[in-house]
Amino acid sequence: MAKTEVRLALLGDSGVGKTSLIWRLTKKNFDSSQFSPTVGASFFMHSVAIEDKVYEVQIWDTAGQEQFHSLASTYYRNAQAVIVVFDITNSTSFLTAQKWVGELFSTQKKYSILLIGNKVDLPNRTIFTSTAVTFAQSVGIRYMEVSAKTAENIDSIFNELIWTAKQLNLLIRQPRPDSHVRLEETTEMNRKKHKLCLFC
């Protein structure tokens, strides 16, 4: 199978479940007790087969704290796809998600953007589906509601992102033989530069 490289960044407030989503996507499990707030950024690799093609997805899980905003921006600028996550029980996280989407569009760069409302397993929803759909439609992006805990709609995330990326002609870069080495070197350089734990 031919392989295509996809660089993906996750954006959103701290506590919305970005790391939990990645673990559910890549490890197929969920254990909230093992996660602490990401500091700086964490890096994951995941391969997914869609329509007889293999996509090597480089996933950057960025910190949601305000002090790491500029650092998160450096990761999405190098990405082809972006997942913006909010917690459907947290109105503030939805406002932050809207700001991130606005920032992405302000760069004048094309991204495959997916807005995700996480934690649909919880009963105390404050952001209704219609509200999020209206916003997503107003800016021309796709919206999904998921649960990292129960795995609801999780399997559709990569399909949605890659489908949109194909429509935008973003999936043109083939992985180079030294890609894993370069990423490890870059991660180590960032760790030293920012003095952050990238694998928390």
C-alpha positions as CSV (number, residue, x, y, z in Angstrom):
1,M,0.0,0.0,0.0
2,A,1.1,3.5,-0.7
3,K,1.7,5.6,2.4
4,T,0.9,9.3,2.8
5,E,2.1,11.4,5.7
6,V,-0.4,13.6,7.6
7,R,0.6,16.0,10.3
8,L,-2.1,16.6,12.9
9,A,-2.4,19.1,15.7
10,L,-5.0,19.1,18.5
11,L,-6.0,22.4,20.0
12,G,-8.3,23.3,22.9
13,D,-8.6,24.2,26.5
14,S,-6.9,22.2,29.2
15,G,-9.2,19.4,30.5
16,V,-11.4,19.1,27.4
17,G,-10.0,15.6,26.8
18,K,-7.4,16.0,24.0
19,T,-5.0,13.4,25.4
20,S,-7.9,11.0,26.1
21,L,-9.1,11.3,22.6
22,I,-5.6,10.4,21.2
23,W,-5.3,7.4,23.5
24,R,-8.7,6.2,22.5
25,L,-7.8,6.7,18.8
26,T,-4.4,5.1,18.9
27,K,-4.4,2.8,21.9
28,K,-8.1,1.9,21.9
29,N,-8.4,2.4,25.7
30,F,-9.4,5.0,28.2
31,D,-8.2,5.6,31.7
32,S,-8.7,9.1,33.0
33,S,-6.5,8.4,36.1
34,Q,-3.4,8.0,34.0
35,F,-3.6,11.5,32.4
36,S,-2.3,14.8,33.8
37,P,-2.5,18.1,32.0
38,T,-0.1,18.2,29.0
39,V,2.8,20.5,29.4
40,G,4.1,22.0,26.1
41,A,3.2,19.2,23.7
42,S,3.2,15.4,23.3
43,F,3.9,13.5,20.2
44,F,2.3,10.3,18.9
45,M,2.5,8.3,15.7
46,H,-0.5,6.3,14.3
47,S,-1.1,4.5,11.0
48,V,-4.6,4.3,9.6
49,A,-5.8,2.5,6.5
50,I,-8.5,4.1,4.5
51,E,-9.6,3.1,1.0
52,D,-6.6,0.9,0.3
53,K,-4.2,3.7,1.4
54,V,-2.1,3.9,4.6
55,Y,-1.8,7.3,6.3
56,E,1.0,7.8,8.7
57,V,-0.4,10.4,11.1
58,Q,2.0,12.5,13.2
59,I,-0.2,13.7,16.1
60,W,0.8,16.7,18.2
61,D,-1.2,17.0,21.5
62,T,-0.7,20.6,22.6
63,A,-1.1,22.1,26.1
64,G,-4.3,24.0,26.7
65,Q,-3.0,26.4,29.2
66,E,-2.9,30.0,28.1
67,Q,0.9,30.3,28.8
68,F,1.5,27.7,26.1
69,H,-0.7,29.4,23.4
70,S,2.2,30.6,21.3
71,L,3.9,27.2,21.5
72,A,0.7,25.5,20.3
73,S,0.7,27.8,17.3
74,T,4.1,26.6,16.2
75,Y,2.7,23.1,16.0
76,Y,-0.4,23.8,14.0
77,R,1.5,26.0,11.5
78,N,3.4,22.8,10.5
79,A,0.2,20.7,10.3
80,Q,-2.1,19.8,7.5
81,A,-5.0,18.8,9.7
82,V,-6.2,20.3,13.0
83,I,-8.7,19.0,15.5
84,V,-10.2,21.7,17.7
85,V,-11.7,20.2,20.8
86,F,-14.1,21.5,23.4
87,D,-16.0,20.0,26.3
88,I,-19.8,20.1,25.8
89,T,-20.3,20.6,29.5
90,N,-18.0,23.7,29.6
91,S,-19.1,26.9,27.8
92,T,-15.7,28.6,28.2
93,S,-14.0,25.8,26.3
94,F,-16.4,26.3,23.4
95,L,-15.5,30.0,23.3
96,T,-11.8,29.0,23.2
97,A,-12.5,26.6,20.4
98,Q,-14.1,29.4,18.4
99,K,-11.1,31.5,19.0
100,W,-8.8,28.8,17.8
101,V,-10.8,28.3,14.6
102,G,-10.7,32.0,14.0
103,E,-6.9,32.0,14.4
104,L,-6.5,29.1,12.0
105,F,-8.5,31.0,9.3
106,S,-6.5,34.2,10.0
107,T,-3.3,32.4,8.9
108,Q,-4.6,32.2,5.3
109,K,-3.3,28.6,5.2
110,K,-5.5,25.7,4.2
111,Y,-6.1,23.1,6.9
112,S,-8.3,20.1,7.2
113,I,-10.2,21.3,10.3
114,L,-12.5,19.2,12.5
115,L,-14.4,20.7,15.4
116,I,-15.1,18.2,18.1
117,G,-17.4,18.3,21.1
118,N,-16.1,15.8,23.6
119,K,-17.7,14.1,26.6
120,V,-21.2,13.4,25.2
121,D,-21.4,10.7,27.8
122,L,-21.9,13.3,30.5
123,P,-25.5,14.5,31.3
124,N,-24.8,18.1,32.2
125,R,-24.4,19.5,28.7
126,T,-24.2,23.3,28.3
127,I,-23.4,23.5,24.6
128,F,-26.1,22.0,22.5
129,T,-25.5,20.3,19.2
130,S,-27.4,23.0,17.3
131,T,-25.2,25.7,18.7
132,A,-22.0,24.0,17.6
133,V,-23.4,23.0,14.2
134,T,-24.4,26.5,13.5
135,F,-21.0,27.8,14.3
136,A,-19.2,25.1,12.3
137,Q,-21.5,25.7,9.3
138,S,-20.9,29.5,9.5
139,V,-17.1,29.0,8.9
140,G,-17.4,26.0,6.6
141,I,-15.9,23.2,8.8
142,R,-17.1,19.8,9.9
143,Y,-18.4,19.1,13.4
144,M,-18.6,15.9,15.4
145,E,-19.7,14.9,18.9
146,V,-17.7,12.2,20.5
147,S,-16.9,10.5,23.8
148,A,-13.3,9.4,24.5
149,K,-14.7,7.4,27.5
150,T,-17.2,5.3,25.6
151,A,-15.5,5.6,22.1
152,E,-18.7,7.0,20.6
153,N,-17.9,8.3,17.0
154,I,-14.1,7.9,17.7
155,D,-13.5,5.7,14.7
156,S,-14.9,8.3,12.3
157,I,-12.4,11.1,13.3
158,F,-9.6,10.1,11.0
159,N,-12.0,9.4,8.1
160,E,-13.5,12.9,8.4
161,L,-10.1,14.6,8.7
162,I,-8.5,12.7,5.8
163,W,-11.6,13.1,3.6
164,T,-11.5,16.9,4.1
165,A,-7.7,17.0,3.5
166,K,-8.1,15.1,0.2
167,Q,-10.8,17.6,-0.9
168,L,-8.4,20.4,-0.2
169,N,-5.5,18.6,-1.9
170,L,-3.4,18.7,1.2
171,L,-2.2,15.0,1.1
172,I,0.7,15.3,-1.3
173,R,3.7,14.9,0.9
174,Q,5.2,11.4,1.1
175,P,7.1,10.3,4.2
176,R,10.9,10.4,4.0
177,P,13.1,7.5,5.2
178,D,14.5,9.7,7.9
179,S,11.2,11.2,9.1
180,H,11.2,9.3,12.4
181,V,14.8,10.4,13.2
182,R,14.0,14.0,12.4
183,L,11.0,14.1,14.6
184,E,12.9,12.6,17.5
185,E,15.6,15.2,17.0
186,T,13.1,18.0,16.8
187,T,11.3,16.8,19.9
188,E,14.5,16.8,21.8
189,M,15.4,20.2,20.6
190,N,12.0,21.6,21.6
191,R,12.4,19.9,25.0
192,K,15.7,21.6,25.6
193,K,14.6,25.0,24.2
194,H,11.4,25.3,26.2
195,K,12.4,23.1,29.1
196,L,9.1,21.3,28.9
197,C,8.1,17.7,29.3
198,L,6.8,16.7,25.9
199,F,5.8,13.2,26.9
200,C,3.7,13.9,30.1
